């Protein structure tokens, strides 16, 4: 199973690690941490040296109840950072965390290689056609509602079958548009209760039936720290446990704040 990033084939038969770089003032774990060029470049260098295969840059906070920002503000935050990273680390594979087609378009033109869309094409009707035009890997996440309302009262008859059906429908649309490299993300914490999240984690291997790579993002999320009665800052060990379960269930990419520990988990599980 491979994806094509900038004419570079990435083999996902060995799981890969995606490091998170939030350039938002209000993200749940690292909001406001990377405010200037030096802090951004130091963190990217750290993640790459620890073994990150991809760097995922986000300028729109999607934590539950986060403040909505305009496209103009998102662009003004993210475009200079993409330029900065591609200038300093020309071989880095950069993913852009956005649901807006114009942000995707401009950042790919500045050197980013992957689009990571929390809305799976639902919040911008032009996203799928932009992905088809750009022909870049597309991470399609499942989210019920929007970041502003998704956690108010999420309900499902059967969370696993509903999320699989959603992906099957969206994958069909992308196939019609001849989009080749699609990765799915079940969207832990995005319009799901803690019970829904654990049901999805337990049955993650079922998503392999869709015959596309699976990305898992559970890093320091509330499904972990609320279950243990701790803070996101204390949830690294819990993250490693959840990442290990995801790897055993066939995930292809781990999206994490802590690269070193995720790379170690991949190495240990790969020994099996």
Secondary structure, 3 states (H helix, E strand, C coil): CEEEECCEEEECCCCEEEEEEECCCCCCCCCCCCCCHHHHHHHHHHHHHCCCCEEEEECCCCCCCCCCCCHHHHHHHHHHHHHHHHHHCCCCCEEEECCCHHHHHHHHHCCCCEEEECCCCCCCCCHHHHHHHHCCEEEEECCCCCCCCCCCCCCCCCHHHHHHHHHHHHHHHHHHCCCCCEEEECCCCCCCCHHHHHHHHHCHHHHHHHCCEEEECCCCCHHHHHHHCCCHHHCHHHHHHHHHHHHHCCCCEEEECCHHHHHHHHHHHHCC
